[in-house]
Amino acid sequence: MDRERIAALLAGGGGHVSGEEMSRALGVTRAAVWKEIDALRREGWPIQSSTRKGYRLAGPPPVLSAAYLSAMLPPDSLFAGKVQVEPVVDSTNTRLKALAAAGAPTGTVLIAEEQTGGRGTHGRSFQSPRGDGLYLSVLLRPRLIRLEDLLTLTGWVGVAARDAVERASGAPVRIKWLNDLYLNGRKLCGILTELSFLGESGEPDYVVAGMGVNMSQTADAFRAQGLGDIATSLALEGFPVEQNHLAVCLLTALDKMVRDFPGRRADYLEHYRAHCVTLGRRVSFETQAGLLTGTASGVDGSFALRVRGDDGADYAVSSGTVTML
């Protein structure tokens, strides 16, 4: 019997679920149900029992659980029932792109406890140690969406992720243009959005949006990686959060984003600008003429960064690396 089905019944019960109810739902004996519940308890699941009422899940599981996450999402969520959790992958984005090419449906979610080849923008690596972060990617198949709208999606994901992390932990998270989340001046989360096109027609096929949130790394761990002055974690800043709860908040915010896209662009732009740590800062940025410096003055309607260059010219930066000086 699939232990995950027992976990799903407990997580979705909203209270006590009797052994008889579970045995009837699963088509097995009550003794078989008890055996699986006992196994879950040995794995650390906080399952309480009552002689009269049955079994109750008293809190989140000790590990990431696809069954638990799907049960915590609203039934009409795009992601409900489509969550996959893997102990180790090379990269959640890379693996999910392969699943997309094989026909995985929109709303498929891949979460890993560890990445051995986590990727950021411009080919950079993303440190993804087991137990220290949440590494999550979602597959979207936008239909009848203009390409110019799809090209703004990274900004939308940044807003959704920022709101989710703050809701889950209470941390006052900011957005560094275009797609990093910062906390107290250091990087907390990287976001990588990848768009694939159909070879025959050139039309958009799917989008994979991935993110890695630093949850529990210590200052010593960052220093050992050479990131002591660059990165931080929620726990390090005094905002610890349980990983399943953070994942549910992220998926809830992304589900809302999909429903809002692209009609509520003005709302997301306003939110992005209000929380963008890059605005008003001195920055260096890449142009065809080379590396220039200036002051970030705004974010335009396409989520491009407006920069007043030191040469007196105004620039719209829509790609490349922008560094706060």
N, C-alpha and C positions, 0 to 999 in steps of 0.2 A: 504493500500500500504506500502511496506517495505521502511522505511526511508533510510535504508542502501543502497538501489539501487539508490536512488537520490544522496546520498553522493558519491557512486562509479562513477556515471556519471560525477559529478562535478570534482572529483579528477582526473579522467582519461581524462578529456576534454582537458587539456593543455591550456586552455583559456576560452573564453566565450562559453556557450552552451545555445541555445535558449530553451524557454519553449516548443515550438512546437516540437523540436527535442526530448526533454525528454518525452513529452506526447506520441509521436509516438513510442519511444523505449519501453516505459512501458505499452502502451495500455490503458492510462487513459486520462482524460481531463486536459487541461492546468490549470484549477482552482484547480484540485487535486494536480498538481505539485506545484503550488504556495503555497498551504496550507502546504505541507511538507517542502518546503524551508523556510517558515515563522517559522515553528517549529524548524528547525535546527538553524536558526538565534537566536531564543530565548534560545537555548542551548549553544550559544556562537560561533557557526561556522561563520568564517569571509567570508560571501557570499556577493559579490558585484553584483549590477544589472545595466544593461544599456538598455534603451528603444529599441535601435536598435539591440543590440548584444545578450542580454540574461543575463545569470547568470555566475558568475566566482568565483571560490574559491581563495581568496586572500592570503591564508596561511594555515598552518596546523590546524586541529581541536583542540578544547580545551581539548579533552580526547583522549585516545587510540581508534582507529577506525580500525576494520578489513577491511572495504571497502576502506578506505583511504590507508592503508598499501599495500593491494593487488594492488591497482591502481598505486602506486609509484614504484612497482617492475617491472622489464622487463617482457614482456608476456611469455618469455621462462624460467623464473625462476622456479626452483623446487617448490617454496613456493607460487607462485602467485595463488590466489583463494582458498588457503587452510589455511588462517589465521583465528584463533578464538580468540576473546578477552572476558575475563570474569572479572567481578568486583572483585570477591573474590573466591579463591580456597584454599584448604589445601596446596597443592604443585603442581606447574605446571608439574614437573617430574612425580609425583605420578598419577595425573589426565591423563597425556598423555600416560603413560604406560597402564592405563586401556583402553584408546581409542585404543591403538595399539593392545592389546589383543582382542579387539572387531573387529579388521580388518581395522582400519584407514590406509589410504594410506601413502606411503612415502612422505615426504614434509609437513605433517600436522604440523602446528604451533599453540602453545597455549601460550597466553600472559595474565597475570593477573595484575590488578591494585594493588592487595594485596594478600599476602599469610598468612594463619594462621598457617601453619606448614611447612615453608620453610626448606629444608634439604640441608646440605653440606656433605662433605666427612666424612667417619668414624662415621656417625650417628649424626654429629653436627647439631644444629639448625642454621637457617639463618634468621636474622631479616628482615622482609619484610613489612614495614608500607606503607599504601596507600599514593600515591602521592610522595613518596620519592625515589623510585627506579623503574627500569625496570626488570620485572621477566618474562623470556622467555624460552621456551623449544621447541625443534624441534624433529620430528620423522624421522629417516632414516632407510631404509631397504636395506643395502648393499647386493649385490648379487655377487656371485663368487669372494669373497674377502677372502684371507687367514686370519685365526684367528690371526696370528702373526702381520698382518697389522692392523686388527681391534683393537688390544690391544694398538696400538700407537695413536688411534684417539683422545684421550684426549689432547695430545700435539698439534695435528693439530687444534683442537677447540680453544685452548689457543692462538695460533698464529692468527687465524681468528678473534677472539673476540678482541684481543689487537689492531689489525689493524683497526677494525671497530670503536672502541671507540676513537682511536686517530683521525681517519678520521672525525668522527662526531663532536668532541669537540676540537681537537687540543692538547689534553693533552698528555704529554710524558709518556705513560703507559709502565710499565715493567711487566715481568712474573716472579712470584715466583714459583719455581718448586713445584708441577707439574702443578697445575691448578688454581692458583690464579692470579689475576691482581693487581698490586700495583701502587700507585701514590705517589711520594714524601715520600716513606718509609712506607706507610700505605695501608691496604687492601682496594681495590676499588670494586672488583668483585670476586665472587666465581663461580666456574664451576663444575658441577657434570655430568659425563657421565656414563650412565648405559646400559649394554649390556644384552640382553635376548636371550636364546637359545631355539630351538624347542625340546620338550620333547622326541619325537619319535626318531629323528635322531641325536640330539646333535648339529645340525648345528645352526649358528647364525640366529636369527629371525629378531631382530630389535635393534636399538640403539636410546636411548633418550638422547639428550645433552641439559642440562639446564644451565642457567646462571642468576645471579642476579647482576645488576650493581647499585651501590649507586649513585644517581643523585643529590639529593638536601638536604640531611640531614645536620643539623647544628652541630657545635662542642658541643653545649649543649645537643643535642639529643644523640650523641654518648657517652658523659659522663654519661648521665642518664642510658644508657644501659651497662655501664662498659667497653666501647670500645674506650674511649677517646684517648688512645695511640696506638690503634690497627687499627681503621678503618677511612676512609675518604670518601668524596663524590666529584663529579665533581664540583659542585657549590662551595663547601667549599674551593677547591683549585683554584678557579677562572676560571673554564672551564664549565660554564652552557651550557646545551644542551636541545633541545626540545625532548620529549619522542618519538614521532612518527618518527622523523628524526633518532634518535639513533636506533630504532627498524629496520628501513629500512636499515641502514648501517650494522647492525648485520646480517640481513637476506641476504643481498647482498654478504657479506664476506663469510658467511656459504655456500651459493650457489656456489661460486667460489671454496671453499674448497672441496665440494662434487665432482665437476668436476675434480679437481686436484688429488683427492685421488684414489689410493695410489701412482700413478706414479711419482709425484713431491715431494717425501719425502725429497730429498736432499735440495730443495729450502726451505721447511718448517723447516727443521732442522737448516739450516743456519740462518733463521730468528729467530727461537726460541733461539738459542745460542746468537745471537747478542743482544737480549732484555732480557735475563735471569738475574734477579737481584741476584740470588742465587750464581752464579759462582764467585769464589774467596773469598767467605764468610766462616767464621767459622760456622759449623752447628752441631746439634745433630741429630741422625737418629736411627731408630729402626732396630735391627737385631735379629736373633734367639738367639743370646747370650745376648741380652738385649740392653739397650740404650748406644750408643757410640758417640764419638765426632770426628770431623776431619775438613778438608777443602774441600769444593766443587771444583772440578777441571775441570769438563766438563759434557757434555751431550752426550751419545753415540747414535748409529744409531737407537736404539729402544726407544729413549727419556728417558732412565734411567739416573739417576744422578750418576756421578762418584765422589767418595769421597776418598781422601787420609786420612785414619784414623790416629789418634794420636798414634795408636799402630804400625804404619808403613805399614799396609796392605792396599790394594786398594779394594774398595767396589763398586758394581753396585747396586744402590738403585732403585728398580722399583715400590715399593709400600710402604705404611706406612707413618708416619708423619716425615717430615723434618723441623726442626726449625732453623731459622737463629739466631745465638747467638750474 
